[in-house]
Amino acid sequence: MAARKEVISIALAIALLVAAAEAGTCNVDAGAVMHHCKSACSSWWWGGGATPSQGCCNALRYADFGCVCRNYWGTLRSTPYAGCAMAIPSRCNIRGAPSSC
């Protein structure tokens, strides 16, 4: 049951980023986020938070985090991956990324 909740939460977090990209907002590369960032948030659940891959960092490098916060944080913050979503940009050393929404 816990594994199922984990998968649903990961899917929700990624779906929010995908929705942002598909709507043409927030400068998010949905395919790259789905492919490269999934493992960083998956390991976050199990107690650590792996260093995001270079592909994950590249997918978020030009994201408009203000846009993501305004449009998607309301839903994302209720998932267990909210901490991961906020940590990835700083772990990727993305300048100007918020520490919170």
N, CA, C and O atoms as CSV, one atom per row, in Angstrom:
chain,resi,resn,atom,element,x,y,z
A,1,MET,N,N,0.817,-1.188,0.000
A,1,MET,CA,C,0.000,0.000,0.000
A,1,MET,C,C,0.866,1.259,0.000
A,1,MET,O,O,0.571,2.215,-0.717
A,2,ALA,N,N,1.936,1.263,0.803
A,2,ALA,CA,C,2.823,2.424,0.856
A,2,ALA,C,C,3.498,2.649,-0.486
A,2,ALA,O,O,3.660,3.790,-0.918
A,3,ALA,N,N,3.893,1.568,-1.149
A,3,ALA,CA,C,4.529,1.703,-2.460
A,3,ALA,C,C,3.554,2.308,-3.459
A,3,ALA,O,O,3.948,3.112,-4.305
A,4,ARG,N,N,2.297,1.931,-3.368
A,4,ARG,CA,C,1.294,2.490,-4.279
A,4,ARG,C,C,1.129,3.986,-4.044
A,4,ARG,O,O,1.025,4.754,-5.001
A,5,LYS,N,N,1.103,4.409,-2.783
A,5,LYS,CA,C,0.994,5.835,-2.474
A,5,LYS,C,C,2.206,6.584,-2.996
A,5,LYS,O,O,2.086,7.707,-3.487
A,6,GLU,N,N,3.379,5.959,-2.890
A,6,GLU,CA,C,4.602,6.584,-3.395
A,6,GLU,C,C,4.492,6.817,-4.897
A,6,GLU,O,O,4.794,7.909,-5.378
A,7,VAL,N,N,4.072,5.822,-5.624
A,7,VAL,CA,C,3.945,5.932,-7.072
A,7,VAL,C,C,2.929,7.005,-7.439
A,7,VAL,O,O,3.163,7.794,-8.354
A,8,ILE,N,N,1.811,7.040,-6.737
A,8,ILE,CA,C,0.783,8.047,-7.007
A,8,ILE,C,C,1.319,9.442,-6.726
A,8,ILE,O,O,1.066,10.366,-7.498
A,9,SER,N,N,2.052,9.606,-5.639
A,9,SER,CA,C,2.595,10.913,-5.297
A,9,SER,C,C,3.634,11.377,-6.309
A,9,SER,O,O,3.647,12.544,-6.700
A,10,ILE,N,N,4.503,10.465,-6.731
A,10,ILE,CA,C,5.495,10.805,-7.754
A,10,ILE,C,C,4.775,11.218,-9.029
A,10,ILE,O,O,5.117,12.219,-9.658
A,11,ALA,N,N,3.782,10.437,-9.396
A,11,ALA,CA,C,3.028,10.731,-10.618
A,11,ALA,C,C,2.364,12.096,-10.529
A,11,ALA,O,O,2.346,12.836,-11.513
A,12,LEU,N,N,1.821,12.442,-9.376
A,12,LEU,CA,C,1.166,13.732,-9.207
A,12,LEU,C,C,2.163,14.873,-9.332
A,12,LEU,O,O,1.903,15.860,-10.021
A,13,ALA,N,N,3.296,14.739,-8.670
A,13,ALA,CA,C,4.308,15.791,-8.738
A,13,ALA,C,C,4.790,15.990,-10.169
A,13,ALA,O,O,4.920,17.122,-10.635
A,14,ILE,N,N,5.049,14.907,-10.852
A,14,ILE,CA,C,5.500,14.995,-12.236
A,14,ILE,C,C,4.384,15.519,-13.126
A,14,ILE,O,O,4.632,16.310,-14.036
A,15,ALA,N,N,3.154,15.081,-12.869
A,15,ALA,CA,C,2.021,15.544,-13.672
A,15,ALA,C,C,1.860,17.058,-13.583
A,15,ALA,O,O,1.513,17.707,-14.569
A,16,LEU,N,N,2.108,17.615,-12.410
A,16,LEU,CA,C,1.998,19.064,-12.263
A,16,LEU,C,C,3.037,19.781,-13.112
A,16,LEU,O,O,2.735,20.793,-13.745
A,17,LEU,N,N,4.256,19.260,-13.126
A,17,LEU,CA,C,5.287,19.872,-13.958
A,17,LEU,C,C,4.974,19.688,-15.434
A,17,LEU,O,O,5.212,20.584,-16.243
A,18,VAL,N,N,4.437,18.514,-15.781
A,18,VAL,CA,C,4.054,18.257,-17.164
A,18,VAL,C,C,2.941,19.210,-17.586
A,18,VAL,O,O,2.969,19.756,-18.689
A,19,ALA,N,N,1.976,19.405,-16.717
A,19,ALA,CA,C,0.875,20.317,-17.027
A,19,ALA,C,C,1.407,21.723,-17.264
A,19,ALA,O,O,0.940,22.422,-18.163
A,20,ALA,N,N,2.356,22.129,-16.483
A,20,ALA,CA,C,2.948,23.451,-16.666
A,20,ALA,C,C,3.618,23.551,-18.029
A,20,ALA,O,O,3.484,24.561,-18.720
A,21,ALA,N,N,4.331,22.514,-18.408
A,21,ALA,CA,C,5.017,22.526,-19.703
A,21,ALA,C,C,4.028,22.479,-20.853
A,21,ALA,O,O,4.179,23.204,-21.836
A,22,GLU,N,N,3.015,21.628,-20.733
A,22,GLU,CA,C,2.049,21.492,-21.814
A,22,GLU,C,C,1.233,22.757,-21.995
A,22,GLU,O,O,0.792,23.055,-23.105
A,23,ALA,N,N,1.029,23.490,-20.944
A,23,ALA,CA,C,0.280,24.733,-21.039
A,23,ALA,C,C,1.149,25.850,-21.622
A,23,ALA,O,O,0.678,26.965,-21.847
A,24,GLY,N,N,2.431,25.530,-21.862
A,24,GLY,CA,C,3.323,26.533,-22.420
A,24,GLY,C,C,3.761,27.548,-21.388
A,24,GLY,O,O,4.144,28.668,-21.727
A,25,THR,N,N,3.702,27.157,-20.139
A,25,THR,CA,C,4.085,28.073,-19.076
A,25,THR,C,C,5.225,27.494,-18.265
A,25,THR,O,O,5.505,26.297,-18.325
A,26,CYS,N,N,5.848,28.320,-17.541
A,26,CYS,CA,C,6.849,27.962,-16.536
A,26,CYS,C,C,8.172,27.447,-17.107
A,26,CYS,O,O,9.057,27.086,-16.332
A,27,ASN,N,N,8.336,27.401,-18.402
A,27,ASN,CA,C,9.606,26.983,-19.021
A,27,ASN,C,C,10.096,25.633,-18.517
A,27,ASN,O,O,11.282,25.469,-18.231
A,28,VAL,N,N,9.201,24.679,-18.409
A,28,VAL,CA,C,9.543,23.342,-17.918
A,28,VAL,C,C,9.527,22.361,-19.075
A,28,VAL,O,O,8.562,22.309,-19.837
A,29,ASP,N,N,10.592,21.584,-19.209
A,29,ASP,CA,C,10.658,20.532,-20.224
A,29,ASP,C,C,10.066,19.262,-19.604
A,29,ASP,O,O,10.751,18.523,-18.896
A,30,ALA,N,N,8.795,19.030,-19.882
A,30,ALA,CA,C,8.051,17.953,-19.225
A,30,ALA,C,C,8.672,16.581,-19.440
A,30,ALA,O,O,8.814,15.810,-18.491
A,31,GLY,N,N,9.039,16.273,-20.662
A,31,GLY,CA,C,9.609,14.957,-20.941
A,31,GLY,C,C,10.896,14.721,-20.182
A,31,GLY,O,O,11.118,13.640,-19.637
A,32,ALA,N,N,11.741,15.733,-20.146
A,32,ALA,CA,C,13.010,15.603,-19.442
A,32,ALA,C,C,12.801,15.478,-17.937
A,32,ALA,O,O,13.483,14.694,-17.277
A,33,VAL,N,N,11.859,16.250,-17.391
A,33,VAL,CA,C,11.569,16.151,-15.953
A,33,VAL,C,C,11.088,14.746,-15.620
A,33,VAL,O,O,11.555,14.138,-14.658
A,34,MET,N,N,10.160,14.235,-16.411
A,34,MET,CA,C,9.634,12.891,-16.161
A,34,MET,C,C,10.743,11.852,-16.227
A,34,MET,O,O,10.807,10.950,-15.392
A,35,HIS,N,N,11.594,11.977,-17.196
A,35,HIS,CA,C,12.639,10.978,-17.406
A,35,HIS,C,C,13.761,11.078,-16.368
A,35,HIS,O,O,14.221,10.062,-15.848
A,36,HIS,N,N,14.194,12.291,-16.073
A,36,HIS,CA,C,15.407,12.467,-15.269
A,36,HIS,C,C,15.196,12.743,-13.785
A,36,HIS,O,O,16.078,12.440,-12.981
A,37,CYS,N,N,14.064,13.303,-13.402
A,37,CYS,CA,C,13.896,13.723,-12.004
A,37,CYS,C,C,13.166,12.698,-11.146
A,37,CYS,O,O,13.161,12.808,-9.920
A,38,LYS,N,N,12.568,11.730,-11.762
A,38,LYS,CA,C,11.786,10.733,-11.036
A,38,LYS,C,C,12.614,10.023,-9.959
A,38,LYS,O,O,12.139,9.841,-8.838
A,39,SER,N,N,13.820,9.631,-10.280
A,39,SER,CA,C,14.620,8.868,-9.317
A,39,SER,C,C,15.038,9.717,-8.119
A,39,SER,O,O,15.156,9.198,-7.009
A,40,ALA,N,N,15.264,11.012,-8.328
A,40,ALA,CA,C,15.650,11.871,-7.203
A,40,ALA,C,C,14.526,11.950,-6.186
A,40,ALA,O,O,14.779,11.895,-4.983
A,41,CYS,N,N,13.279,12.078,-6.650
A,41,CYS,CA,C,12.156,12.148,-5.715
A,41,CYS,C,C,11.799,10.778,-5.161
A,41,CYS,O,O,11.322,10.677,-4.031
A,42,SER,N,N,12.017,9.742,-5.921
A,42,SER,CA,C,11.739,8.394,-5.434
A,42,SER,C,C,12.646,8.067,-4.253
A,42,SER,O,O,12.181,7.525,-3.250
A,43,SER,N,N,13.912,8.382,-4.358
A,43,SER,CA,C,14.832,8.105,-3.253
A,43,SER,C,C,14.569,9.029,-2.071
A,43,SER,O,O,14.853,8.670,-0.928
A,44,TRP,N,N,14.032,10.211,-2.334
A,44,TRP,CA,C,13.675,11.157,-1.267
A,44,TRP,C,C,12.702,10.494,-0.312
A,44,TRP,O,O,12.830,10.624,0.906
A,45,TRP,N,N,11.739,9.790,-0.860
A,45,TRP,CA,C,10.727,9.109,-0.062
A,45,TRP,C,C,11.363,8.136,0.913
A,45,TRP,O,O,10.892,7.982,2.040
A,46,TRP,N,N,12.428,7.481,0.486
A,46,TRP,CA,C,13.050,6.446,1.309
A,46,TRP,C,C,14.136,7.000,2.203
A,46,TRP,O,O,14.949,6.241,2.731
A,47,GLY,N,N,14.166,8.291,2.381
A,47,GLY,CA,C,14.994,8.838,3.430
A,47,GLY,C,C,16.260,9.537,3.031
A,47,GLY,O,O,17.171,9.630,3.854
A,48,GLY,N,N,16.372,10.011,1.880
A,48,GLY,CA,C,17.632,10.656,1.657
A,48,GLY,C,C,17.613,11.734,0.623
A,48,GLY,O,O,18.029,12.866,0.869
A,49,GLY,N,N,17.161,11.400,-0.462
A,49,GLY,CA,C,17.242,12.360,-1.535
A,49,GLY,C,C,18.567,12.240,-2.229
A,49,GLY,O,O,19.568,12.820,-1.808
A,50,ALA,N,N,18.561,11.492,-3.282
A,50,ALA,CA,C,19.757,11.351,-4.082
A,50,ALA,C,C,20.062,12.681,-4.748
A,50,ALA,O,O,19.178,13.517,-4.937
A,51,THR,N,N,21.304,12.859,-5.095
A,51,THR,CA,C,21.667,14.022,-5.869
A,51,THR,C,C,20.974,13.909,-7.212
A,51,THR,O,O,21.076,12.873,-7.868
A,52,PRO,N,N,20.273,14.945,-7.637
A,52,PRO,CA,C,19.600,14.870,-8.936
A,52,PRO,C,C,20.618,14.675,-10.055
A,52,PRO,O,O,21.742,15.172,-9.978
A,53,SER,N,N,20.225,13.965,-11.072
A,53,SER,CA,C,21.111,13.750,-12.210
A,53,SER,C,C,21.309,15.067,-12.959
A,53,SER,O,O,20.549,16.020,-12.790
A,54,GLN,N,N,22.342,15.091,-13.781
A,54,GLN,CA,C,22.588,16.281,-14.600
A,54,GLN,C,C,21.409,16.526,-15.532
A,54,GLN,O,O,21.056,17.676,-15.795
A,55,GLY,N,N,20.794,15.450,-16.039
A,55,GLY,CA,C,19.630,15.590,-16.900
A,55,GLY,C,C,18.477,16.264,-16.177
A,55,GLY,O,O,17.788,17.105,-16.754
A,56,CYS,N,N,18.261,15.902,-14.919
A,56,CYS,CA,C,17.201,16.522,-14.122
A,56,CYS,C,C,17.504,18.005,-13.930
A,56,CYS,O,O,16.628,18.852,-14.109
A,57,CYS,N,N,18.727,18.309,-13.571
A,57,CYS,CA,C,19.108,19.709,-13.367
A,57,CYS,C,C,18.943,20.514,-14.652
A,57,CYS,O,O,18.458,21.645,-14.624
A,58,ASN,N,N,19.345,19.934,-15.767
A,58,ASN,CA,C,19.204,20.632,-17.045
A,58,ASN,C,C,17.741,20.885,-17.382
A,58,ASN,O,O,17.401,21.934,-17.930
A,59,ALA,N,N,16.869,19.922,-17.055
A,59,ALA,CA,C,15.446,20.064,-17.358
A,59,ALA,C,C,14.817,21.213,-16.577
A,59,ALA,O,O,13.827,21.796,-17.020
A,60,LEU,N,N,15.378,21.536,-15.431
A,60,LEU,CA,C,14.817,22.589,-14.588
A,60,LEU,C,C,15.608,23.886,-14.624
A,60,LEU,O,O,15.200,24.876,-14.018
A,61,ARG,N,N,16.733,23.892,-15.324
A,61,ARG,CA,C,17.644,25.037,-15.316
A,61,ARG,C,C,16.948,26.352,-15.685
A,61,ARG,O,O,17.261,27.390,-15.101
A,62,TYR,N,N,16.025,26.332,-16.629
A,62,TYR,CA,C,15.385,27.571,-17.077
A,62,TYR,C,C,13.923,27.673,-16.637
A,62,TYR,O,O,13.162,28.487,-17.159
A,63,ALA,N,N,13.546,26.841,-15.678
A,63,ALA,CA,C,12.162,26.874,-15.187
A,63,ALA,C,C,11.865,28.219,-14.535
A,63,ALA,O,O,12.724,28.827,-13.897
A,64,ASP,N,N,10.658,28.653,-14.709
A,64,ASP,CA,C,10.176,29.859,-14.041
A,64,ASP,C,C,9.521,29.396,-12.739
A,64,ASP,O,O,8.338,29.059,-12.713
A,65,PHE,N,N,10.307,29.385,-11.661
A,65,PHE,CA,C,9.824,28.842,-10.397
A,65,PHE,C,C,8.725,29.696,-9.779
A,65,PHE,O,O,7.875,29.180,-9.053
A,66,GLY,N,N,8.735,30.979,-10.056
A,66,GLY,CA,C,7.632,31.823,-9.597
A,66,GLY,C,C,6.322,31.368,-10.220
A,66,GLY,O,O,5.287,31.326,-9.554
A,67,CYS,N,N,6.376,31.033,-11.490
A,67,CYS,CA,C,5.201,30.521,-12.203
A,67,CYS,C,C,4.752,29.189,-11.606
A,67,CYS,O,O,3.563,28.975,-11.370
A,68,VAL,N,N,5.717,28.293,-11.365
A,68,VAL,CA,C,5.371,26.995,-10.773
A,68,VAL,C,C,4.733,27.209,-9.409
A,68,VAL,O,O,3.720,26.583,-9.096
A,69,CYS,N,N,5.310,28.080,-8.597
A,69,CYS,CA,C,4.750,28.345,-7.262
A,69,CYS,C,C,3.334,28.907,-7.350
A,69,CYS,O,O,2.434,28.457,-6.641
A,70,ARG,N,N,3.149,29.877,-8.211
A,70,ARG,CA,C,1.825,30.514,-8.328
A,70,ARG,C,C,0.766,29.550,-8.839
A,70,ARG,O,O,-0.367,29.564,-8.357
A,71,ASN,N,N,1.117,28.722,-9.798
A,71,ASN,CA,C,0.115,27.920,-10.492
A,71,ASN,C,C,-0.024,26.476,-10.013
A,71,ASN,O,O,-1.073,25.862,-10.205
A,72,TYR,N,N,1.021,25.929,-9.392
A,72,TYR,CA,C,0.993,24.493,-9.100
A,72,TYR,C,C,1.321,24.123,-7.660
A,72,TYR,O,O,1.064,22.994,-7.242
A,73,TRP,N,N,1.887,25.057,-6.890
A,73,TRP,CA,C,2.303,24.712,-5.532
A,73,TRP,C,C,1.128,24.359,-4.636
A,73,TRP,O,O,1.279,23.527,-3.741
A,74,GLY,N,N,-0.018,24.950,-4.841
A,74,GLY,CA,C,-1.192,24.658,-4.023
A,74,GLY,C,C,-1.522,23.180,-3.992
A,74,GLY,O,O,-1.926,22.657,-2.953
A,75,THR,N,N,-1.358,22.505,-5.108
A,75,THR,CA,C,-1.609,21.069,-5.177
A,75,THR,C,C,-0.375,20.278,-4.778
A,75,THR,O,O,-0.477,19.297,-4.041
A,76,LEU,N,N,0.777,20.690,-5.254
A,76,LEU,CA,C,2.006,19.941,-4.995
A,76,LEU,C,C,2.354,19.886,-3.511
A,76,LEU,O,O,2.873,18.875,-3.038
A,77,ARG,N,N,2.075,20.956,-2.773
A,77,ARG,CA,C,2.477,20.989,-1.355
A,77,ARG,C,C,1.770,19.944,-0.505
A,77,ARG,O,O,2.240,19.617,0.585
A,78,SER,N,N,0.657,19.417,-0.980
A,78,SER,CA,C,-0.059,18.406,-0.203
A,78,SER,C,C,0.456,16.991,-0.465
A,78,SER,O,O,-0.085,16.028,0.078
A,79,THR,N,N,1.488,16.857,-1.284
A,79,THR,CA,C,2.057,15.536,-1.559
A,79,THR,C,C,3.283,15.310,-0.675
A,79,THR,O,O,3.868,16.271,-0.173
A,80,PRO,N,N,3.672,14.067,-0.483
A,80,PRO,CA,C,4.883,13.789,0.294
A,80,PRO,C,C,6.159,14.254,-0.395
A,80,PRO,O,O,7.228,14.256,0.215
A,81,TYR,N,N,6.054,14.648,-1.656
A,81,TYR,CA,C,7.239,15.029,-2.423
A,81,TYR,C,C,7.446,16.533,-2.493
A,81,TYR,O,O,8.301,17.006,-3.240
A,82,ALA,N,N,6.681,17.279,-1.733
A,82,ALA,CA,C,6.833,18.732,-1.753
A,82,ALA,C,C,8.259,19.123,-1.377
A,82,ALA,O,O,8.848,20.003,-2.004
A,83,GLY,N,N,8.808,18.479,-0.363
A,83,GLY,CA,C,10.179,18.774,0.050
A,83,GLY,C,C,11.177,18.477,-1.044
A,83,GLY,O,O,12.122,19.237,-1.256
A,84,CYS,N,N,10.974,17.389,-1.729
A,84,CYS,CA,C,11.854,17.029,-2.831
A,84,CYS,C,C,11.750,18.054,-3.944
A,84,CYS,O,O,12.764,18.497,-4.485
A,85,ALA,N,N,10.531,18.430,-4.284
A,85,ALA,CA,C,10.327,19.402,-5.358
A,85,ALA,C,C,11.034,20.715,-5.040
A,85,ALA,O,O,11.577,21.359,-5.937
A,86,MET,N,N,11.032,21.112,-3.781
A,86,MET,CA,C,11.695,22.354,-3.402
A,86,MET,C,C,13.210,22.183,-3.305
A,86,MET,O,O,13.949,23.146,-3.512
A,87,ALA,N,N,13.684,20.978,-2.995
A,87,ALA,CA,C,15.115,20.753,-2.797
A,87,ALA,C,C,15.887,20.593,-4.096
A,87,ALA,O,O,17.058,20.964,-4.167
A,88,ILE,N,N,15.254,20.050,-5.114
A,88,ILE,CA,C,15.987,19.761,-6.352
A,88,ILE,C,C,16.670,21.006,-6.927
A,88,ILE,O,O,17.855,20.930,-7.251
A,89,PRO,N,N,15.990,22.138,-7.069
A,89,PRO,CA,C,16.683,23.294,-7.655
A,89,PRO,C,C,17.934,23.712,-6.885
A,89,PRO,O,O,18.952,24.037,-7.496
A,90,SER,N,N,17.869,23.708,-5.556
A,90,SER,CA,C,19.062,24.095,-4.800
A,90,SER,C,C,20.143,23.023,-4.890
A,90,SER,O,O,21.331,23.347,-4.909
A,91,ARG,N,N,19.753,21.757,-4.946
A,91,ARG,CA,C,20.738,20.689,-5.109
A,91,ARG,C,C,21.384,20.741,-6.481
A,91,ARG,O,O,22.493,20.243,-6.676
A,92,CYS,N,N,20.691,21.341,-7.421
A,92,CYS,CA,C,21.228,21.525,-8.775
A,92,CYS,C,C,21.992,22.849,-8.904
A,92,CYS,O,O,22.517,23.164,-9.972
A,93,ASN,N,N,22.050,23.612,-7.824
A,93,ASN,CA,C,22.708,24.923,-7.830
A,93,ASN,C,C,22.122,25.858,-8.879
A,93,ASN,O,O,22.853,26.573,-9.564
A,94,ILE,N,N,20.801,25.846,-9.000
A,94,ILE,CA,C,20.128,26.737,-9.942
A,94,ILE,C,C,19.953,28.088,-9.264
A,94,ILE,O,O,19.254,28.208,-8.258
A,95,ARG,N,N,20.588,29.081,-9.820
A,95,ARG,CA,C,20.543,30.425,-9.229
A,95,ARG,C,C,19.138,31.000,-9.306
A,95,ARG,O,O,18.446,30.860,-10.315
A,96,GLY,N,N,18.736,31.639,-8.239
A,96,GLY,CA,C,17.440,32.297,-8.201
A,96,GLY,C,C,16.275,31.383,-7.871
A,96,GLY,O,O,15.133,31.837,-7.799
A,97,ALA,N,N,16.547,30.099,-7.669
A,97,ALA,CA,C,15.471,29.170,-7.321
A,97,ALA,C,C,15.030,29.450,-5.887
A,97,ALA,O,O,15.867,29.671,-5.012
A,98,PRO,N,N,13.737,29.442,-5.646
A,98,PRO,CA,C,13.242,29.740,-4.300
A,98,PRO,C,C,13.522,28.592,-3.327
A,98,PRO,O,O,13.619,27.434,-3.732
A,99,SER,N,N,13.650,28.920,-2.064
A,99,SER,CA,C,13.783,27.877,-1.043
A,99,SER,C,C,12.401,27.471,-0.544
A,99,SER,O,O,12.257,26.459,0.143
A,100,SER,N,N,11.393,28.254,-0.888
A,100,SER,CA,C,10.005,27.912,-0.574
A,100,SER,C,C,9.106,28.684,-1.526
A,100,SER,O,O,9.523,29.651,-2.164
A,101,CYS,N,N,7.863,28.229,-1.604
A,101,CYS,CA,C,6.895,28.932,-2.458
A,101,CYS,C,C,6.027,29.826,-1.595
A,101,CYS,O,O,5.142,30.511,-2.109
